[in-house]
């Protein structure tokens, strides 16, 4: 991971914009704004071989440092 991504991951969610149309319930993700919105600039969902919603994961998830 490059240093640009590292600094972005440590920003507070209050300085980030909400990703329109994306709802997120994962409160321990660095991209969660505290009101069930995602603040990631883009998201990645996978894996490509998924055949149902239970097979999918948000590959953009990064756990908040507590």
C-alpha positions as CSV (number, residue, x, y, z in Angstrom):
1,X,0.0,0.0,0.0
2,X,1.4,3.4,-0.8
3,X,1.6,6.3,1.6
4,X,-1.2,8.2,-0.2
5,X,-3.6,5.4,0.7
6,X,-2.3,5.3,4.3
7,X,-3.0,8.9,4.9
8,X,-6.5,8.7,3.4
9,X,-7.4,5.8,5.7
10,X,-6.5,7.8,8.8
11,X,-8.7,10.8,7.9
12,X,-11.8,11.4,10.0
13,X,-15.0,10.4,8.3
14,X,-16.4,13.9,8.9
15,X,-14.0,15.3,6.3
16,X,-15.1,12.7,3.7
17,X,-18.1,12.9,1.3
18,X,-20.8,10.3,1.3
19,X,-20.9,7.9,-1.6
20,X,-24.3,8.5,-3.1
21,X,-26.6,5.4,-3.1
22,X,-24.4,3.3,-0.9
23,X,-25.7,2.2,2.5
24,X,-23.4,0.5,5.0
25,X,-24.2,-1.0,8.4
26,X,-20.6,-1.9,9.2
27,X,-19.8,0.6,11.9
28,X,-16.2,-0.7,12.5
29,X,-15.2,0.2,8.9
30,X,-13.0,3.3,8.3
31,X,-15.4,4.4,5.5
32,X,-18.5,4.3,7.8
33,X,-19.7,7.9,8.6
34,X,-21.7,7.0,11.7
35,X,-25.0,7.3,10.0
36,X,-24.9,4.2,7.7
37,X,-23.4,5.9,4.7
38,X,-20.1,4.9,3.0
39,X,-17.5,7.5,2.5
40,X,-15.1,5.5,0.2
41,X,-14.4,7.2,-3.1
42,X,-15.2,3.9,-4.8
43,X,-16.1,0.4,-3.6
44,X,-15.2,-3.1,-4.7
45,X,-17.5,-6.0,-4.2
46,X,-16.5,-9.6,-4.9
47,X,-15.5,-12.3,-5.4
48,X,-16.2,-12.7,-9.1
49,X,-17.4,-16.3,-8.7
50,X,-20.3,-15.4,-6.3
51,X,-23.6,-16.9,-7.1
52,X,-25.8,-15.4,-4.4
53,X,-25.7,-12.3,-2.1
54,X,-24.4,-14.5,0.8
55,X,-21.3,-15.2,-1.3
56,X,-20.3,-11.5,-1.7
57,X,-18.1,-9.3,0.5
58,X,-17.1,-5.6,0.4
59,X,-13.4,-5.7,-0.5
60,X,-13.1,-2.0,0.3
61,X,-13.7,-2.7,4.0
62,X,-10.9,-1.6,6.3
63,X,-11.3,-2.0,10.1
64,X,-11.1,1.2,12.2
65,X,-8.2,1.4,14.6
66,X,-9.6,1.6,18.1
